[in-house]
Amino acid sequence: MIEAGQVILSESVATTESGRDELEDAVREEGRLVYKVAYSVLRNHHDAEDVAQETFLRFLRQRKHWPEIRDRRAWLARVAWRAALDRKRSPAAVALEDAAEAVSNLRADGAGVDEIAASRQMMSLVERLIGSLPHELREALTLSTAEELSSAEIAQVLGIQEGAVRNRLFRAREILRQKLAVLLEPKHAR
């Protein structure tokens, strides 16, 4: 995790004492959120730390505009989200046939629906299905479930209306429900 005063303050940028205090406060208060947002996108500890540092460097570079930032938490989360997306490669889409095969293998092993739902493979399958969602739906769902942000917070991070967030969450969950229903139908059992 980032410590206030690490690499961030060593950058050769002239800062006043109050600017340094503001930055240290931001790192102390929002460092965990920034890291969690970056990790939710990247799923890699080291990359998430790099993005967190980049986020606070961007914050430092914008110090002239600090008075204009109404919600520092939301601003930092949005910058972390965008920086993480910039760093991440596009996700590979999962084929529905691959997912059906995974469910069929679990059923062939004698697993019931409860066992399938609770299995580690099923969790991996759900993660892959989430990864196959359209970009804007995946973003909203990831921030809602993995980061447990509210619709209002997600709207601030993504820079969209709160109603659009709720719509995206509904659509993402509906698509996942439909895909899982198809996968869990007995006709896929071999």
C-alpha positions, 0 to 999 in steps of 0.5 A: 500500500502507498505510504504518504511521502513515498515516491509521490513527494519525491517527485521534483515538483515544488509544493508548499507545506499546505500542498504537501499536507493536502496530498498526505491527507488524500493519500491517508484518507483515500489510498485504500479506495484508490488501490481497491478501484485499481485492483478491481480493474487490474486484478494484480497487486503490483499493477494496482499499486502502480496505478494508485501512485500514478493517481496521486501523482496526477492529483499532485500535478492538478494542485492548482485546481484543488479548490475546484474539486468538489468531492476529492474521494470521487475525483480520485476514484475516477482518476484511478479507474481511468488510469487502471483502464488505460493500463489494462489490456482488453479482456478476452471474451468467453465463449458460451460453449466453453462455459457450458462444457465447464458446467457439464464437467461438473455435472458429470462428476455428480455435482448437484446444482447447489454444489455447482453454484458453490464450486470454485470453478463456478466462481471462475465461470461467473468471473469469466462471464462478467468479463465478457459483458460489454465494457460499460456494463462490466464497469458498473457491475465491478464497481458495485459488487467488487468495490461495494460502491453505491449507485451515486459513487459509481456515477461519480467515478464513471462520470454518468447519471445515477439513473444510468448506473442503475440501468447498467446494473440491471442490464448486466445482472439480467444478461448474467442471469440469462447466461447462467440459466442457459448454462444450468439447464439440464440439456447441457448435461452429457 
